[in-house]
């Protein structure tokens, strides 16, 4: 088996035909597509069965609702490919989207390939900060040589060498933002990776705003982001200042900006405290690791927000 692609599915009936159809059109020899139905209650199960019946490369695993991280782990336990890929049930591979990444891994020694993606909503492009660093092809690089790609701490725009993935990245966690930590760990632990400028995946913004990234103002979403960011900071602190500085720039430019937008909506004192603690941690680390002028405006806003959160807590 050459390539195993694991797809966790939960109630993505509206997008699933496009998702699985994009896999069916791949021309990579002896690929397999492991679809994990994670307790869907819509018509997703029937769509999966239709692909399994029509194409022997597809297989279906049914679970109770365990979440996308554990669903991926369950699928990976059945994977036989030399290379591993992931796709979400509301996204799609563009024609030939995996070909360059597959060829690079088959012919070389890099641990994984990261490729570009396009964010779309109802067929129209949507801006995203997460696709940085994919403007040029770069062979056999490290994160220190191509730091911008750390914005893409997502599993599904990469194909991994199997042995590397199983030794360094797994198992995948069970919280929201479960792909942040294993993907960062891949960047940190790899000997080298390749960056492909090709667009490999269409990342769907759902029309009902029900996906994880479209629910960033919800308290459970915020709590999960804080938890995973702390795990990631623990990792890069252990691995040294180069990785810590690279990741802090990403956190300040992206995650802190989102937290500053959402913390005003948080009612839970526990979650507000966790946001405050994370912001303080990032500010303290960035004061040591980054230049004083770097992203200063974001740091100033975060510092002011930490003070406001402290005041709210004290008043309560």
Buried (B, 14 or more C-beta within 10 A) or exposed (E): BBBBBBBBBBBBBBBBBBBBEBBBEBEBEEBBBBBBBBBBEBEBBEBBBBBBEEEEBBBBBEBEEBBBBBBBBBBBEEBEBBBBBBBBBBBBBBEBBBBBBBEBBEEEEBBBBBBBBBBBBEEEEEEBEBBBBBEEEBEBBBBEEBBBBBBBBBBBBBBBBBEBBBEBBBBBBEBBBBBBBBBBBBBBBBEBBBBBEBBBBBBBBBEEEEBBBBEEBBBEBBBBBBBBBBBBBEBBBEBEEBBBBBBBBBBBBBBBBBBBEBBEEBEEEEBBBBBBBBBBBBBEBBEEBBEEEBBEEBBEBBBEBBEEBBEEEEEE
